[in-house]
Amino acid sequence: MGLIRDKLHIMNDHYDVPEFVRTATHYAYRRVVKDPSESLRIPFAIKKFESGYSKINPKTREKLLDFAFGFEYFGVSIKPGQNRQEISQLLEVLERDPPRRLLEVGTYLGGTLFLFANVAAKDAHIISLDLPHGVNRMGYPEVRGTLFKRFATGGQKMDLIQIDSHTRPALDAVEKALAGSKLDFLFIDGDHTSEGVRKDFEMYSPLVRKGGIIAFHDITWDHVRDYWHSARKGYRYEELLAGNSPGIGVMFV
Ligand SMILES: C[S@@+](CC[C@H](N)C(=O)[O-])C[C@H]1O[C@@H](n2cnc3c(N)ncnc32)[C@H](O)[C@@H]1O
């Protein structure tokens, strides 16, 4: 984006550009590049996403990771907030028994949602829980959901719920979406306070079936670490750690 801005300045300063071209270019820059709600960029980002995704062949884990970490359209990115090696290891765990029902608490740019959809069963029901845009300067613009919906392919179904995960309406919405079914996989990556992680675990872990998987992101962070250490007691677990990175804790429940 800085490059585009610089080019506009060069155009202003050094070339004899007709006024209407100058005005139109600046209008496009302000509306499209600096469009804070992403509403103008998302339709084009979806086109780029779909064309790029269709070219991934075969859809191996490494190629999907390359795509998720590299995709960008004028600031619209789906870069996972993850260490690549750790998330790859988590995907490997999930590939052993592709989840049919999964809940992600904390979606942000959609990187992990995209990757989970790709390792989930062909008829998987994928649920994402995040804040509405702007709450505590977090959440994501609603329009971004139209891109996230494209992550569900074939017979998959995607529900995007934008409510504070710690509230009764959020739990009600997840239970309604599940309609009595249990989750195979729960990913906790929302509010990273110890209280927030505890609430997410206590509210949503009862929805996970016996034999299912619960993963916590950022288990090396102080707040998450304390709760992770108490939550994992009595369960078989794995810690996916790549050097000094945030770490993913995986519990087999
Ligand atoms: C670290 S980001 C998630 C990154 C994503 N899982 C990935 O790896 O690409 C954390 C997300 O959690 C969301 N979040 C924080 N507190 C939340 C809450 N109480 N309820 C729902 N979502 C929350 C934020 O809005 C943010 O989008």
The ligand as a Tripos MOL2 file, in Angstrom:
@<TRIPOS>MOLECULE
LIG
   27    29     1     0     0
SMALL
NO_CHARGES

@<TRIPOS>ATOM
      1 C1         -5.6120  -14.2720   17.6280 C.3       1 LIG1
      2 S1         -7.0820  -13.8810   16.7820 S.3       1 LIG1
      3 C2         -7.5490  -15.3990   16.0660 C.3       1 LIG1
      4 C3         -6.5950  -15.8510   15.0120 C.3       1 LIG1
      5 C4         -7.0230  -17.0170   14.1610 C.3       1 LIG1
      6 N1         -7.4740  -18.1540   14.9390 N.3       1 LIG1
      7 C5         -5.8520  -17.4420   13.3230 C.2       1 LIG1
      8 O1         -4.9610  -18.1200   13.8490 O.co2     1 LIG1
      9 O2         -5.7730  -17.0330   12.1650 O.co2     1 LIG1
     10 C6         -8.1870  -13.7100   18.1120 C.3       1 LIG1
     11 C7         -9.6130  -13.4110   17.6780 C.3       1 LIG1
     12 O3        -10.4340  -13.6460   18.8230 O.3       1 LIG1
     13 C8        -11.4650  -12.7100   18.8280 C.3       1 LIG1
     14 N2        -11.9840  -12.5730   20.1980 N.ar      1 LIG1
     15 C9        -11.3890  -11.9850   21.2660 C.ar      1 LIG1
     16 N3        -12.1870  -12.0330   22.3420 N.ar      1 LIG1
     17 C10       -13.3170  -12.6850   21.9350 C.ar      1 LIG1
     18 C11       -14.5250  -13.0250   22.5910 C.ar      1 LIG1
     19 N4        -14.7390  -12.7420   23.8700 N.pl3     1 LIG1
     20 N5        -15.4730  -13.6690   21.8590 N.ar      1 LIG1
     21 C12       -15.2750  -13.9800   20.5610 C.ar      1 LIG1
     22 N6        -14.1300  -13.6740   19.9060 N.ar      1 LIG1
     23 C13       -13.1730  -13.0330   20.5760 C.ar      1 LIG1
     24 C14       -10.8310  -11.4250   18.2940 C.3       1 LIG1
     25 O4        -11.8180  -10.5810   17.7530 O.3       1 LIG1
     26 C15        -9.8720  -11.9680   17.2490 C.3       1 LIG1
     27 O5        -10.4530  -11.9410   15.9730 O.3       1 LIG1
@<TRIPOS>BOND
     1     1     2 1
     2     2     3 1
     3     2    10 1
     4     3     4 1
     5     4     5 1
     6     5     6 1
     7     5     7 1
     8     7     8 2
     9     7     9 1
    10    10    11 1
    11    11    12 1
    12    11    26 1
    13    12    13 1
    14    13    14 1
    15    13    24 1
    16    14    15 ar
    17    14    23 ar
    18    15    16 ar
    19    16    17 ar
    20    17    18 ar
    21    17    23 ar
    22    18    19 1
    23    18    20 ar
    24    20    21 ar
    25    21    22 ar
    26    22    23 ar
    27    24    25 1
    28    24    26 1
    29    26    27 1
@<TRIPOS>SUBSTRUCTURE
     1 LIG1         1 GROUP 0 **** ****
